[in-house]
Amino acid sequence: MTRIDPISLDQTDQVAARISPAALRSVQDRNGRLVGDLLSGRISLAQYQQSMELNINEVMRAGRFTDGESTYRRSNNIRENEPLPPASTEETRDPTRINQLAYRGQQLGNGGSTLSGAGCLLSATAMASNRLNGTTTTLPQANVMVRNAGAFSGSDMNFGAAANAMDTTVISRRRVDAHSPAMDEAIARMQNRRPPSQLIVGVDYKAGQQNANGTDHFINVHSVSADGQRLHGVDSIGGRDLTFTRDSTGRWRAGHYTISEVSVLASSRDVPGRVAVARQA
């Protein structure tokens, strides 16, 4: 993760400029809005700092996401000239199984990306919310809810604010490597159900293209085996089931995916009064 001093505008500009001019403009626009909210008293200094840190990293990551269709082809070894399986709208029958590929051409947030191409984090959050709250929110509905909550800057999504818009709260967001306790602690939270929790894991699958925490894609992990050795999730790229297991190096993997970060979500009714944006560690 990029560690920054959120108050230093020069530093935030320098961080964004290393990525792209578009990222720089996005960071500057976001920072202007956040400064206005801070000066008007709508948010506290702590919320401003947390929001800026998350926003910087979201902007850095957003410009490097691969289109959802390409992700599906890579992870399933489907060549570019081979047809994809037909996209379904499975969530109309099961709201905990969202297939973002069913929404080609539909705008993500307010920007130039689409739900099918870059809607993985929104999809994973919506699935987690539906499981935690017993709701039936579809991906387009989630997109409108998050947009109405002001949690998009273009197609870049503020994760914490988006989760809040769907009546969930990000309890923690942490980097994962072979030696960190982050996954064990996240799994323990799911197992003790105090409160009931869902995981959203960031996965790395593109060698040599590391970005913030190495995350290329997001997946909802909805359950864990009794022995804590298997994590079961739904990949919004195709709406398929995935099972993560720990390899000999201690990393959690499912096919081409390696978990690089983990967020724990709970229903907002179970964790009232939490700060809207969770700090990443």
N, C-alpha and C positions, 0 to 999 in steps of 0.2 A: 504494500500500500504506500502511496505517496504521502509522507508526513509533511504538513504545512503549518505555517502560522496563519490562521484564517484572517487575522487583522491586517497582515501585510499584503496590500494590494499588488505591490511590485512582485512579491514572490508568487502569488497566485497567477499573475499574468505570465511570469517566466515559466511556471510549470505547464500551463496550457499551451504556450507558444512552442514548446518542444514537441507537442503533438500535432497541431495543425492550426492555421489561421481561423478556421471555423470553430474549433474548440476554444480558442482565445475569445472570440466574440461571444460565444455562449457563456463562458465563465464571467465575462464582464457584464453581460446582461443580467445574469442571475445575481451577481454580487450587488448590482445597482438596486434590484428589487429587494434583496435582503437588507441592505443598508436602510432603505426606506422603511421597511417593516420594523427594523430595530429602532430607528429614530422616532417613529410614531408610537412605539410602545406595544405594537402588535405581537412582537416576539421578544424574548429575553436575550441577553448576551450569550448565555449558554446555548440557547437554541440556534442563534446566529452562527456560533462557532461550529456546532455539530452539523448544521445544514451546509455550511461552506465546505467543510471537509468531505462530506458525502457528495456534494455537488461536483467538486473538482474530480473526484474519482469516477463518478458516473459519466461525466463528460469525456474523460480520458478513455473510458471503456467503450462508450457508445459508438465512437468513430471507428472501432476496430471489430465490431460484431460482424460475423459472416451472415449473409442472408440465410433465412431459415431453410430454404430449399437446398442450398449448398451444404448446410450442416447435416440435413437428413441424408443426402447422397453420400457424404463422407463417412458418416457413422454406420451406414448400411452397405457400403461398398457398391453403390449404384453409379454406373458411369453416366457422364453428361448426356450421352445420346440415348440412354435407356429411359423408358417412361416411368414416372413415379406412380405408386398406387393411388387410386382415387382418394381425394381428401374427403373426409366425412365431417359431419357436425355432430359428433358423438355426444357432446355436452348437452344436446337437447334431450337426450335420454339419461345421461349420467353427468351431472354438473361437476363432478370431480375428475373428469377426463376431457381436457380441452385440447383440440388439435388446431394450432395456429395456422397451419397450411390451408385450412378451409376458408381463410379470409384474405385471399390474394386481392390486392388493389385497395384494401380498406386502410385509411390513414391511421397511423399510430400517433396519438396525441394531437399536436398542432403542427407537426413537422413533415418532412419528406419521406420518412420511413413508413413501412406498412406493418399491419398486424402479423401477416405471414412471414415477413422478412426479419423483423426485430422485436416481436412481441413476446419473447420467451419469459422475461421477468414479470411482465404483466400477467401472462398466462399462469405462471407458477404461483403468483400471489393470489389470483382469483381462485385457483383450485384449492389452495390452502384455506382461504376464507370460506369457501363453500363447505369444506370438511369441518371447520371449526364452528361455523355458525348455522349449519344446516340450510344454507341458502342455495339458490339455483342461478347464480349470476353467470351469464355467458361472457365470452371474451369481448364482443362489441359493447355489451352493457358495462363491463368493467372499464373499458376504455373511456366511455362517457362519464362514469362516476369519477374517475381519476382526473379527467380533463376539467370537470366542473369544480373539483376541489383545488384547482390551480397547481396540480402536482406535476405538470409537464412544462418543460421549456423546449419548444419544438417537439421533437420526438424523444428527447432525453427525459427520463422519469426519475423523480425524487422517490426513492424506494420507501422510506419511512412514511412520508406523507401519503403515498399511494396506498400503503397498507392500512393507514388510518381511514382512508376514504372507503375501504371495504370492511370496516369494523374489526380490524386486526391491529396488533401492535408488534413491532419488531423489538423483541426482548434483548437480543444480542446479535451481533454480526462480526464474525471473526475469520481470520485467515487460517487455512488448514495446511499443514505439512506433515511429514512422516513422524515428527517428534512433538508436535503440539498436542495439548489435551483437548482442543476445541471440539473434535468430533465425539470423543468419549463423553464430554460434558453435555453436548447437545443430545446425544442418544439417551443419556440418563434422564434428561428433562422429559423426553418423549415417554420413557418407560414409567416414570413416577406420576405422570399426568397431573402435576400440581404447578401450574394449571395444564390442561390438555394443550399439546403443542404440535405444530407442524414444522418441518424444516424446508428451507429453500437453499439448495446447494448450488454454488457456482462451480462449473466444471471446465477443465482445460482439455482440449483435444488437438490443438494445433502446435506441433513441435516447432520451436524457433520463433514463435510469434507471441511472446509473453507480453501481457498487458497488466493492468492493475490486478494483483493477486493471481495472475495467470488465468483469469476467468474469460471464457469465450461464450458461455451459454449457461442458462439457469434451469433448474429442474425442481419440482416439488417432490420431496420425500415424505410419504404419508404414514409409513409404519416401519417398525423394526422388529426383527425376529426376537423370540423370547431370550435367546442367548446373546443378543446384541451383535451378532456376527453378519447379519444381512439387513440391508436397508432397501425398502421397496418404494419405488416412485413411479411417476408418470411423466414421460418426456413429451412436452407440447409439440415437438417436431414429429408429427405423425400420430400423436396421442397413444404412444406405445408404452407398455410396462417395462421397467428397468429394475434390476437388482444389483446393488453395489455390495462388493465384498472386499475385505482387506487383503492386500497381497503381501508377499514376503518382505517387502520394504516398509510396510506399515501404511501405505497409501490406499485410499478407497477408490476402487475402479469398477466400471461397468462398460465392457467393450472398449471403445476408444476414449471414453470419458474418465478423467481423474479429478476427484473433488479437490478444489483449491480454496474454497471459502464456504462457510455455513452460517445461515441466519436462522434463528429460532423465532417463530411467530406464535402468538396466542390470541384468542378472542379479546377484543377491547373490554368486553364486560368482565373478564377475569383479571385484567390488569388496569384498572381505572387510574387516570392521572399520570400515565407515563408520558415522557417527552416524545414528541411526534417523530423525531428522526434519531435512529440509534447510531451511536458511534461505532465505527469499524475498528477492529483491533487485530 
